[in-house]
Amino acid sequence: SGRMNLLDLPEFRQARAALEALEPKPDNPHIPVVLLWGPRGCGRTELLRQASEHWRESYGKQAAVLTKGALLATRRLEDKRRVPMRRLLRPPLVAIDAIEATQPKVMPRLAWLLDQRDREMLATAFTLDRPPAELKADHRLVERLLASLVVEIPNLGQPSREQALDVLLAKHRMRTNSALRDGLSGMLAPTLGGIDKQVRALVAALPEKLPVDEALARCRRAGGTISLDQIISLVCQAMKVDRKALLSPGRQPTLVRARQLVLVLARRFTELSLAKLGRSLGGRDPATLRHSLESFHSSCDKALRLLHKRLEREVDTLRAGTNRS
């Protein structure tokens, strides 16, 4: 049904529970600071909006302030959109979206704000597009964020992506034939925002009566595209290996791990076959690549898996950047 709240999908369960824990309850001390992080379009802004609305409905219009990191200011300014930090001292809930966009000179004041609000046992929620340890900010603010309840909003699994697709298609009163539906299902973006863009691209293409392949191509572009070349660049930078060496016959352990990362990310984010990937990765045989994939998935190398997770987030961010106007 189009009435379903997509934030009820299982991937949002932990984030919703964290925001609910901000609310004081009798004989149950609340959590003072929650940080939600995830890529652009993952639903974090909507989660903050819903939490703020709930507090206002439950405790009054002044119970919650929702703002953006880019709008924070250290003092009152002529620009009425700017939010002076002192205005955020007293509300029972302050929700600040996208703190990575906060001006550097304002960052130290965010740590000060948390200190002041902690003394009064007031609730604060933040969102961020990366883990807090990777935030380039005042070290005291980073320490405060790391000490909060940190929740990652994960990419949607395939069942949730298809459920989101059905809801958004119903919202736009769109019916699709089996060929189009199956094609869409196989290319869905990993976030609600990305899937919404894909559905909107499909709606816009309908009046043109495009062939199925062309309509799907538009949806793929709308969801964000990433090239093998971009993936190779990310991996080479992260592992500090030379691009020519990565594509060479060399079998040094670092090069082998780098190729595995390129291969796993390419299979996740592109539609290239093993044959095409083999040709692009120095003329390697598909059977060799298949063995490399199996080795990665059975590996106990924790450092490699952590790096893989980090690079997945960077690719998602890069994909989102392809849609910026």
N, C-alpha and C positions, 0 to 999 in steps of 0.2 A: 504494500500500500504506500501511496505517496505521502501519507500522514506520518509514517514512521520517522522517528528521530534518528538520524544516522549516527549520532554520537552515542547511541545505545549499542553499537557494534562492539564485539568483545575486545577489540584493540584499544577501546577508550575506557574500559572498566577500571583499570588502575588509576588513570588520571582523574576520573570522576570521583572515585573513592577518596583520593588525596584532597581534592577541593572540598568535598563534604567534611573532611576531617578538620578543616579550618574553622568550622562553625562550632562555637562553644555549646556544650550540652551539660545538663546537670550531672555533677559527680563524675565528669569525664573531661579532663583537661584537653583543650584543643591543640592542634599543631600550629605554631605561629607563622611559619613561612613554608610555602610550597613553590617549587620551580618545575614547570612543565617544559620539556624541550622536544623538538622534532622539526623536520624540514618544512619549508614554505608549503602552505596548502594542507597541512596535516590535520587541521581542526582545532589547534590550540587557541586561536583568537575566539572562535565560537564557544569553546569551553569556558573561557573567562567571561564572555558576555552573558552566558546562561547563569554562571555562578553569581555575577553581579546583580542580575535581575532577581534571582532568588532571594538574595539578601535584602534588596529594596522592598520586595513584596512581603518579606517576613518581619523586617525591622524598621521600615520607613524609607522615604525617598533619599535621606542623607546617609543611609547605612553603608553605601558602597560607592567608590569612585573607580571608574574604568578609564584608563588613559594609555597612551603609547610612549615608549621610551624616547622616541624622537621629539616629543612635545615637552619633555621635562626641562625645567629651568631652575637656576639657583635663586632667582628673585623675580619679582613682578615685572613684566615687560609690556610694551604697548600692544604687541601681538596678542589678541584675546584668546587665540588657540593655545598659547603656551600655558603650561601648568606649573605654577611656583611650587617648590618642594614643600614649603610650609603648609600648603593647602592639604597635603597628604598626611599630616601628623595625627589627625583626630578621627577620621572615619573608621568605623569598625572593620571594614574590609577595603583594602587598596589593591587593585589589580592592574599591573603594568605589563602591557603586551610588547614584545620585541625589544627587550632591553639592550640587545646588541646594537640598536640604532641610537642609543643615548649618546649625546655629545661627550667626548672624553672629559671635559672639565666638570661635567655634572656627575660622573661616575662616583667620585669619592663621597658625594653628598648622598648617594643611594645607601652606602654603608651607614652613614650617619642616620638616615631615615629609619633603617632597620633597627639600629640601637634604640632610637626614641620610641618606636612602636613596640619593641620587645618589652620595654619597661612598663608599658601600659597593657601588655598582653593582647595586642590588637593583631588581626590577621592580615597577612600580605601574600599575594600571589604574583608570580612572574612567569613570563614565557621567554624562550630563547631558541635560536635556530641551531644550537650546537650544545655539547656537554659543557657545564659551567667551567670545568678545568681548562677548556680551550678558549674561554672568553678573554679578549685582550682588554683588561680593565684594571682599576686600582686593586692591588693584591688583597686588601682587607675586604673589599666587596666580594671578590672571588672566594675567599675563605668563608665568608658568611653564607654565600650561596651553596657552597659545598657542604656546609653544616645543616642545610635545610632538607626538607623532604624532596628529593629529586626524582622525577618520574619521566621516563622517555615515552613519547607517543610513537609506537612502532609503525612501520609501513603496514598497510592493509594486506592481509592474506587473500588468496584468490577467492574463497567463499564470500568474504566481506566486500571485496571489489565487485563481485557480480551482484550482491545484494544492493550495494550502493547504485550500481548501474540501473537495476530494475526500478529503484525508488526515483532516481533522477529522470529516467525515461517516462515514468508515470507522471511526474511533476510537470513535464513538458507535453503530456498527452501524446506521446509518441509511440507508435507501433512499429516494430521492426520485423523483417522476415528472418527466417532461420539463418540464412547465409550472412546477413549483416550482423545479427546477434552473435553468432559464433565468432565472426571476425573481430568484433568489438571485445568479446570476452578474452581473446588471446592477446590483446594489446593494452589492457587497462592500466592506467597510471597507478602508482602505489599510494596515492593520497586522495582524499575526498576532493580537494581543490583541483587536482589534475583530471579526475574522472568527470567533474562538473564541466571543465573546459572542453573535454572530448564530446560530451553530450551536446553542449551548446554549439560546437562546430558541426555536429551532425544535424542539429535543428536548422542551422543556417544554410546547410547544403541541400536540404530537402527541396526548396522551391526550384533549384536548378536541375532536379531529377538526374543527378549524377549516377554513373555506373557504380556498383558496389565497391569495386577496387579503389576508385577515386575518392569515394566518400570515406572509406576506411583510411586512406592516406591522409586526408585532412584531419581525421580524428587522431591519428598517430602523431602528426605534427603538433596538434593542439595539446596533447598530453606531455609534450616535451621530448625531444630527441637527443641522442648522445651518439657520437661517432666513436669508432674503434680508436682513431687517432687521439681523441681526447682522453680516452681511458688509458692508453699507453703513456701519455704525458703525465697523467695523475700518478700512475704507478711508478714511473721512473723518478719523479720528483719525491714521492714518499719513501722509496727504497734507495734513493741516491745511486741509481744505476744509469749507465749511458744507454741511450736509445739504440745505437748501433749494436752494442753488446747484447742487449735484450733480444734483438732480431737475428743475432749471429748463432752459429752452431754451439757456442760455449755452454758447458755443463756445470759451471761453478754453482754451488748451492744457492747463493743469492740470486743469480740469474734464473735458476729453476723456480724458486719461490715467486719471483717477480712475474714470470710467464704464467704461473698458476693463477696469480691474482688477476692478470689481464684476461685470462681465459674465463675465469669464473664470473668476473664483472661483465665481460662481453656477452656471455650466455644469458646473463640476467637482464641486461639493459639494451641489447641489440637483437636483431633478428638474423644475424649472420649464421650460416651453417658452419659445421666443423670444417668442411672442405674450404669454404671461403676464409675462415679464420686461419686455417693452416697456411694458405697461400700468403696471407697478410703477415703472418708471424714467421717469416723466413722460410717458407716452403715446407712446413711440417706436415706430416701425414695425419689424417683424421684419427687413425687408431692411436697414434702417439698422444694426441690431444685428449682423446677419451680416457686413456690411462692416467694422464695428468689430472683430469677432473676427479677421477676416482681416488687418486692419491690425496688430493686436497681434502675431499669430503671425509676420508678416513684418518686424516692427520690428527695428531694430538698436540700440534704446535700452537699453544695458546697465543703467543705473540702474533703469529701469522693470522689467526682468526680475529684477534682484536683489530689488527690493521685492516683486514677485510671489512669488518663492520664500519670502521671509520671511513674507508674509501667508498663504501656504499652510500653513506650519508653525504659525502662530497659529490658523488655522481648525482644523487637526488637533487641536491642544491643546484648543481650545474644544469640539470634537466629543467628545473623550475626557471632558471635564468633565461632559457631559450624562449620563454613566453613573455618576457617583460616587454612592455610597450615602450 
